[in-house]
Structures are given as C-alpha cells and as structure tokens.
Amino acid sequence: MPLSYLPGSDIFTLGTSPEVLNPFWQQFTFDGFPSGLVNMGVASDCAVIFPLTNAQLLALNSTAVQIVSAPFFGSSIPSYQVPPNGFLLVPTAITLQDKVASTPVAFTLGNADNKIQIEYTGQAVNLLSINAAGILDQTVNKVGTNLAPVTGAITALTAGANLGLEIKLTGTAPALTLGTGTAILTVLYNIYALF
C-alpha cells in the first residue's frame, strides 16, 4: 500500500487521494500573496512512497501498478466545490531506490532503454520516467531521481482529468527478468483544478 502525505496537514494515509482527506476545501482560498491568486485550496507538493515487491517488479512490463488513486467525488463534497472539469494530477519528481536481497541477484534488463514510467491510469503517455539501468540491474543498493522537464507532456483533457497515476516498465521486452530484490518508489505530484 502506498503512503500518501498531504503537506500542511500532518496527515499520512494509505493509498488515499489527497482530495479525499479534506473534502471541505474552501472553493476560493487566496494564497496570501498581494496578487490575489486563487488556488482553490488544492494541494501541491503531495507525495506517495510506494514499496514495490519482487513480483510487481518482474511483472511491471505487462502489469501497471496504481500508485495514486483517482480523485474522489463523493456525496460528502458539495458540487459547487468541484471544478467543472475536475482535477489533474501532475507528477513533478520520481525517486527509485533499489533494495537488494540478502543474497543479491541483479535484475536482467532487456536493454538500456528500459525505464520506469509514470502514466495516467489506463493511458500510455510518459509523464515522467527514470532509467532502470544503473539502479535495478545492480547487486548493491542504488538510488536515482528525476525531476519533471521544463516542458511536460501534453495530453487531451480526457486523457488526464480525474485519473490516478500508475507506473509501468517500458522499453525493449522482456524488460525485467531474474532478480531477487525489491524497490521503493517515491513520487511528488501536484493537484490542479480544471475549469
């Protein structure tokens, strides 16, 4: 189960989208700056820490793993507090930490082009990725990180609005074989209101 954190709230939850934590965000909360920007009370710099099992890593080329659930619009949220087009989750950073087993056997990669990619649930657009080579194919613990590019992915509104985030291993298949370790994935993301 992922561990999610909503900044400023001192609340950790397991696998819950941040917008579920406080369904009564004020519709128009001013950010305190003289510009009078409106941030809709929407969270920024949210984080999820997700432990990946050996079985999940070995199947990651064919079976995506859900790391952040889709925004929730339940009966407890008044309709006037939900933006007309909902919410958009935007990943800003990814960190992958390899956890080798006590008797380490490195994963075998299909090619150096193999990478762990964040996508919207059910979509194939690369929002942010990190190379698997140099991290998962090692016999000692390694860690790598990647920040969002200056220009991010451009998708149709329907290809991202109100969808969760998942990860998949992409590149030359078979992408990941053998290997006895696990990994810890940390993803930072923002939530934007869509009008």
For each residue, the residues with C-beta under 8 A, 3 or more apart:
1: 14 15
2: 14 15 48 49 50 67 68
3: 12 13 14 48 49 50
4: 12 13 14 15 16 17 18 46 47 48 68
5: 11 12 46 47 48
6: 9 11 13 18 21 22 43 46
7: 43 44 45 46
8:
9: 6 21 22
10:
11: 5 6 21
12: 3 4 5
13: 3 4 6 16 20 21
14: 1 2 3 4
15: 1 2 4 69
16: 4 13 20 21 69
17: 4 20 68 69 70 71 72 164
18: 4 6 21 43 46 191
19: 22 23 25 42 43 71 72 87 191
20: 13 16 17 23 72 74
21: 6 9 11 13 16 18
22: 6 9 19 25
23: 19 20 74 76 77 81
24: 77 81
25: 19 22 29 40 41 42 81
26: 29 41
27: 40 41 80 81
28: 38 40 41
29: 25 26 38 39 40 41
30: 33 36 37 38 39
31: 37 38 39
32:
33: 30 36 37
34:
35:
36: 30 33
37: 30 31 33
38: 28 29 30 31
39: 29 30 31 42 44
40: 25 27 28 29 83 193
41: 25 26 27 28 29
42: 19 25 39 87 191 192 193
43: 6 7 18 19 46 190 191
44: 7 39 190 191
45: 7 92 188 190
46: 4 5 6 7 18 43 188 189 190 191
47: 4 5 186 187 188 189
48: 2 3 4 5 67 68 186 187 189
49: 2 3 184 185 186
50: 2 3 65 67 184 185 186 187
51: 182 183 184 185
52: 56 57 60 65 182 183 184 185
53: 56 57 182
54: 57 58 101 179 180 181 182
55: 58 59
56: 52 53 59 60 63 65
57: 52 53 54 60 107 136 169 176 179 181 182 183
58: 54 55 176 177 179
59: 55 56 62 63
60: 52 56 57 63 64 65 116 167 168 169 175 176
61: 168 169 170 173 174 175 176
62: 59
63: 56 59 60
64: 60 119 121 166 167 168
65: 50 52 56 60 166 167 168
66: 69 121 164 165 166
67: 2 48 50 118 164 165 166 167 185 187
68: 2 4 17 48 89 164 165 187 189
69: 15 16 17 66 72 164
70: 17 121 162 163 164
71: 17 19 86 87 89 162 191
72: 17 19 20 69 77
73: 77 82 86 162
74: 20 23 77
75:
76: 23
77: 23 24 72 73 74 81 82
78: 81 82
79: 82
80: 27
81: 23 24 25 27 77 78
82: 73 77 78 79 86
83: 40 86 87 193 194 195
84: 194 195
85: 157 161 194 195
86: 71 73 82 83 161 162 194
87: 19 42 71 83 161 162 191 192 193 194
88: 160 161 191 192 194
89: 68 71 120 160 163 164 165 189 190 191
90: 127 148 152 189 190 191 192
91: 94 118 127 128 148 165 187 188 189
92: 45 128 147 148 188 189 190
93: 128 145 146 147 148 186 187 188
94: 91 116 118 128 129 130 145 146 185 186 187 188
95: 130 143 144 145 146 185 186 187
96: 116 130 132 135 136 143 144 145 183 184 185
97: 141 142 143 183 184 185 186
98: 135 136 138 141 142 143 181 183
99: 141 181 182 183 184
100: 104 106 138 139 140 141 180 181
101: 54 104 105 180 181 182
102:
103: 180
104: 100 101 139 140 180 181
105: 101 139 178 179 180 181
106: 100 136 137 138 139 178 179 181
107: 57 132 136 137 176 177 178 179 181
108: 137 176 177 178 179
109: 112 114 132 133 136 137 171 175 176
110: 114 171 172 173 174 175 176 177
111: 114 171 172
112: 109 131 133
113: 171 172
114: 109 110 111 131 132 133 169 170 171 172 175 176
115: 129 130 131 132 169 170 171
116: 60 94 96 129 130 132 167 168 169 185
117: 126 127 128 129 167 168 169 170
118: 67 91 94 126 127 128 129 165 166 167 187
119: 64 123 124 125 126 127 165 166 167 168
120: 89 123 125 127 155 159 160 163 164 165 166
121: 64 66 70 163 164 165 166
122: 163 166
123: 119 120 155 159 160 163
124: 119
125: 119 120 153 155 159 160
126: 117 118 119 129 153 170
127: 90 91 117 118 119 120 152 153 165
128: 91 92 93 94 117 118 146 148 187
129: 94 115 116 117 118 126 146 170
130: 94 95 96 115 116 135 144 145 146
131: 112 114 115 134 135 144
132: 96 107 109 114 115 116 135 136 137 169 171 175 176
133: 109 112 114 136 137
134: 131 137 138 142 144
135: 96 98 130 131 132 138 142 143 144 183
136: 57 96 98 106 107 109 132 133 176 179 181 183
137: 106 107 108 109 132 133 134
138: 98 100 106 134 135 141 142
139: 100 104 105 106
140: 100 104
141: 97 98 99 100 138
142: 97 98 134 135 138
143: 95 96 97 98 135
144: 95 96 130 131 134 135
145: 93 94 95 96 130
146: 93 94 95 128 129 130
147: 92 93
148: 90 91 92 93 128 152
149: 152
150:
151:
152: 90 127 148 149
153: 125 126 127
154:
155: 120 123 125 159 160
156: 159 160
157: 85 160 161 194
158: 161
159: 120 123 125 155 156 163
160: 88 89 120 123 125 155 156 157 163
161: 85 86 87 88 157 158 194
162: 70 71 73 86 87
163: 70 89 120 121 122 123 159 160
164: 17 66 67 68 69 70 89 120 121
165: 66 67 68 89 91 118 119 120 121 127 187 189
166: 64 65 66 67 118 119 120 121 122
167: 60 64 65 67 116 117 118 119 185
168: 60 61 64 65 116 117 119
169: 57 60 61 114 115 116 117 132 175 176
170: 61 114 115 117 126 129 175
171: 109 110 111 113 114 115 132 175
172: 110 111 113 114 175
173: 61 110
174: 61 110 177
175: 60 61 109 110 114 132 169 170 171 172
176: 57 58 60 61 107 108 109 110 114 132 136 169 179
177: 58 107 108 110 174
178: 105 106 107 108
179: 54 57 58 105 106 107 108 136 176
180: 54 100 101 103 104 105
181: 54 57 98 99 100 101 104 105 106 107 136
182: 51 52 53 54 57 99 101
183: 51 52 57 96 97 98 99 135 136
184: 49 50 51 52 96 97 99
185: 49 50 51 52 67 94 95 96 97 116 167
186: 47 48 49 50 93 94 95 97
187: 47 48 50 67 68 91 93 94 95 118 128 165
188: 45 46 47 91 92 93 94
189: 46 47 48 68 89 90 91 92 165
190: 43 44 45 46 89 90 92
191: 18 19 42 43 44 46 71 87 88 89 90
192: 42 87 88 90
193: 40 42 83 87
194: 83 84 85 86 87 88 157 161
195: 83 84 85
